[in-house]
Amino acid sequence: MPEFPYSRLRRWPDVEADNLQAYDATDLLLVERALSFDIPGSETVVIGDEYGAITVALGDAGRRGIRVHQDLATGRRALQRNAEELGFADAAGRNGDEDDAARHAGGGPEAPGFRPLFTPHELDATLLTGARLVLLQLPKSLAELEEIVDAIARWAAPDVVLVAGGRVKHMTLRQNEVLGRSFAHVQAQRAERKSRLIVASEPLPVPADPPFPVTARHDGLTLVAHGGAFAGARLDIGTRALLEVLGAQPTSSAVDVLDLGCGTGALAVSYALAHPEARVTATDRSAAAVASARATAAANGVADRVTVTQDDAASEVPDASIDLVLLNPPFHLGASIHTGAATRLFAAAARVLRPGGELFTVYNSSLGYRAELTRLIGPTAQLQRTPKFTVTRSIRSSETPDS
């Protein structure tokens, strides 16, 4: 069998740069190990396939009907695009419905035996019921790993084998402990190419209630968080700093408000509670964040005024439609510190803001984003600065900003 062309994979629509690529050695090891099992694609689940390297490589080897869960909208779009670029016109089904997948791919329901390369799922029973092989790119967060592993033990087949992998420098013994709470046998494999696999089998009985979401209260605000949501049910100090500044501002006349990269929804829900007349939209590329923000809005009684959507850089928000953007941007891309993620969100804010609209953002003081905010959006004033965080207010210029 010809070697799979991993180098042809792209990260798009995520940030692309010379020091960033769409696969790593862990992807290769997971694919190699998966191909050693004689298990059909329909009984194979892939979780955390960042840009589709695992799924598309398995498809290249003849596997079909692979069930896939990716937390990030960027990863979902990258998988679809990479599959199409490498010749899989029948790339994606829809939530396991193969007839629907055939129509989506142009095959039509008359195409007998149609098998899409993969079917996308959320982290639920439809993803895992009957699964006998689960391939997992280990997440950074132990809470996210706990939620994933519980779901596998809860819904997969009794003889399921979980093969989890990561870069050795990011792996810890605590990951083994999390796996050991849901599986009777957990065995770390020898490291290869600076990556390591862990094989787990024999799922243990699970408690009646899943461990997530979790809930916590903060000064009248209830936060609800799934395992993969940034900061969990805590109110991170950057968000707290931005909320303090917002609370000290004159009464806002903003009607259409966007919480860009909303996480658990703390900014969106706090604004909705303080401004009953506002229409608030909260977006995040993470499915775990979106589920958390929806639950947070419901827990605080504002679900009717806070609309939460999964989106990448507000791509579905119309141009010049927003009065106020709230933003606590990330400064990591996966395990790498990279400012590209924040720059994409600044440019998105510039696009969606009406002339004269405002962006309030908080960022690590060491990153010095003020000049970039001025260039992309308009005049930017520093409202608060500590050794750790800076809060700024930018006003959207009437002229088209640089991009």
N, C-alpha and C positions, 0 to 999 in steps of 0.2 A: 504494500500500500504506500503511495507517495506520501512524503512528510507534509503535514498540514502547514499552510503558509501563514503562520501567526503574524508575521511582519506586515501582512496586508490589513490587519485589523486596525480600526481607528477608534479614538475616544469620542468623536463628535456625537452629540452636541456639547459634550463636556470640554473643558479647557484642554487644548493641545499645545505641547511645547517640546523642544528637543530633548529635555530630560524626563518627559512623561511618555509612557507607552501604554497600549491597551491590553497588555497581558504580562504575566510574570511566570517565574519558574513553578510557582504553586499551581497555576492553571495547567501547566504541562503534566505535572505529577498527578493531579486529580484525573485528567483525561487518561493517562496511561493506566492508572489503577482501575478506573471505570471499565476500560476495555478488557481487563482481565476477568471481569464478571460476565457470565452468560445470562444477562438480565435484559429484557427488552426495554426500549426507550419509554414505553408507556408505564413501566414500573420504576422508572428512574426519575429522581427529582434533583434539580440543581438550584441551590440557594446561594445568593451573593455573587453571582457571575457578573462582575462589574461592567464589562463591555461586550460580553457574549463569547469570550474565547473558549470557555468550556463547552457550551451548548453547540456552537457552530462546529467545533472540532469533532464532537461526538456525531453530529449530523454528517460531517464529511466521511466518518467511518461507517455510516449506514444506519445509525440510530434515528428513530422517528418517534413523534408523540411525547417527547421529553417534557415533563412539567417543570416550570421555571418560576421562581420568585426572586425578583430584584426589588430592593427597597427604593432605589432612586429612579426618578423619571428619566434622568440622563442615561442611566444604564439600560432602561427599557428601550429607549429610542436607538441607542447605539447597537444593541443586540439586533433589533429589526434591520437596521441599515447594514450592519456587517454581514448578516445572513443574506440579504438581497445582493450586496456587492459581490459575495462569493458564490452566487448562482442559485440560491434557494428561493425560487419564486414562490414556493409553497411554505414560506417561513413560519408564519404565526397562525395558530388557531386562536380561539377565544374561549378562555376558561374551560377548556376541555371539550367544547362542543365541536366535533369534527365536521359535521355538516356545515355549521356556520363558518368554520375555518376554510372549507372548500369554496364556499361562496366568496369569502374575503379574498382568497387567492385566485379567483377566476376559474376554479376548476368546476364549480357547479355541483349541486347535490347529486347529479347523475354520475359523477366520477366515482366508480366503485373502489372501495378500499383506500380512499384518500387518507393520507397520514401527514399532517403538518410536521415540520421539523420540531416545533415546540408549541406548548400552550401556556400563556402567562396566567399567573394566579396570585392572589394575596396569600399571606401566611395563615392558612386555614385548612379545614378538613378536605376541601376539594384539591388542594395541592398535594396532600400527603396520604389520603386514604388508599390503601393497597400498595404503597411504595415499598420496594424491597431494597433499593439502593438510593442513598441520599449523599450528594456531593456538596460540600459546604466550604466556601471561602470564609475562614474565621473572621468574624467582625471584631472591630477594636473594642467594643463595649462588652463587658461581662454580662450586663443586664440584657443586652440584645441576644447574646449567646444563650443565656438562660431561657429566654422566651422561645427561641428557635428550637432548642433541644427539647424543651417540654412539649412543644407542638409535635415534634417527630415521635417522641415516645407515646404521646396521646393518640395519634391518628394513623401512624404508619403500620405496615404489616408486622406481625410478631417476629418474623425472621429478618427484619430490616437491618441493613448494615449502613452505618454512617461513616463516611470518609471525610474528615475535616482537615483542612490544610492552611498553612500560613507561612509567612517569612519568619525564619528562626528568631530574628532580632525583635520581632513583635509578639512572640509567643511567651506565655507564662505557665507555671504549674497550676495557677488558679483556673485556667481554662480546662485542664484535666479534671480538676475538682468539680467544676460545673457539669462536665460531661458525665462524671461518675455519679452524680445525683440522679441521673435519668437512665443510665445504662449500666448493666452488671459488669461488662468487660470493656475496658478502655486501654488501648495499647498504642503508645507512641512509636513511630517508625524511625529508622535511622535518617538523619538529615541528608538531603541531596540538593545540590545547587543552591545552598543557603535557604532551602525551604524544608518543611517537615510535614508529614501526614500523621494524623491520629485516627485510628480505627476503633469504632465503638459498636457494640452489638448487644443483643438481649435487653430490650427496653424494660425498665422497671415499672411497677404500677405508679400511676400519677395521682395526685390529689384531685378531689372533685372539682375544685376551682383552679383555673390557670393562674400562674403567679403574676400575670400582667393583664390589664393596666393597673398601676398603682396611683394613689391619690394623696395629696398633701395640701394643707392650707397655709397661706401666707398673707397675713394682715387683711383678711377679708376676701382674698382671691384663692379659689380652689384650682389647683393644677392637677391634671390627669395625664399620665405618661405611660406609653408602651416602652418596651425595652430598648428599641433603637432610637428613641427621641433624645436629642441633645440635652444634657443636664438632668434628664429624668424628671421627677416631680419637684426638683429643687428650682428655686428662682436664682438663675446664675447672676453673678455680680455685674456683668455688663448690662443685662436686661434691667436689673435693679437700678443701675445708674441712669439709664435712659428714662425709666419710669419716674425717677425723682425729678429730672429736668422737665419732663412733660408736665408733671404736676405743678411746676412753678411757672409755667407759661400762661400768658393771658388767655382768656376764654377763646377757644378756636371756633372758627366759622366753617371749618371743613365738613363737607357732607360725605364725599366719597373718599374713603380711607383704605389704604392697602398696607397690610403687614407682610412684608416681603421676606421670605425665609422664616416662616412664623414659628417653627419649632412646636412647642406644646401650646402655643396660642396666648402666651402671657401678655404680650403687647396688644394684640387684637382685642382680647376680652377685656383687659383693663381699660382700653380706650372706649370700648362700647359701654362699659359700666359707667364711665365718667361723662359720656356724651350720648345720651339716648337718641338724639336726632341723627346720629351718623349712620351711614351704611358702610359696614366694614367687610372687606375681603381679606382673607388670610390664605397665602399660598406657600407651599414648600415642595421641594422635589422629593422629599422622603415620605414614603407611605406610612411609616411609623409615626412621623410627625403629624401628618394629616389626620390620622385616626386619633392621635392624642389631642390635637387642637379641637376637633369636633367634640370630643368628650369633655374637654375643658369648657367649651362654649355652653354645652348642655348643663354641666354641673353648676355654672354660674348664672343660668337662666337667660342667656342671650343668644341661644341657637337660632332664633328667628331674625337676628340682626347681624350675625357674623356668618358669612359664607366661606367655607373652607374648601380649597381645591388643591389637587396635586398638579404641579406645573413646574416647568423649568424656566427660571428667570422671568416669571410673569408673561410668558409667551402668549397666553390666551387672554390677557388683559388688553383692551383696546388702547391705541395711542391717545395721549392727551385726554385721559378720562378720569384722572385721579387728582384730588386736591392735596392729599397728604400721604406721604409714604413713611413708614416706620421700619427701620432696618438695623438689625444686629448681625452683621455679615460674618460668615466663617472665614478663618484664615488657614484652613487645612484643605487639601485635596487628597482624600484618603489618608495615608500616613505621611504625606509630604506637606511641609509648610510652603504655601504658594499663594501669592496675592491675586492670582487670576480669577478665583471664585468671587472675591469681593468686587473686582473691576467689572465683571459681567453683571453683577447686581446693581452697581452704580449706573451702568449704561441702561439697564432695564428701567430703573427709576426715572432717568432722564426721558426715556421714551414715553412712559405712561403718565407722567405729570403734565398737568395743564400749565401754560405760561403763568408764572406767579405762584405755582404750587410749591409746597415745601417738602424737603426730605430731612427727617431727624435720624441721625445714625450714631452708633457708638462703636468704637473700635479700640484695639490695643494701641496705647499711646506711642509705642515704639514704631508703629507702621506708618505714621505720618501721612494719612490719606488726604489731608486738607487740600493740597494743590490739585490732586486728581479729581476731587469732588468739584472744585471750582471749574476745572477744565470741562468736565463731563456734564455738569448740571448748571452751575451758575455761582453767584456770590455765596461764599461759605463762611460762617462765623463760628468760632469756638465758644461753646456755652459752658463747658465744664472740662477741666483737665486734672487728672490725678496721675501719679507715677504709673498706674496700671491702665486706666481707660480715659478716652477723650470722647466727648459728646459734641456733635456739631449740628448746625442747621444750615441747609442749602436752599436757595430760592431758584426755582427753574427760570432760566433766562427765556425771553421771548424768541431769541435767535436760536437756531439749531445748534446744540452743543457739539463739541468735537467727539468723534468716536474712534 
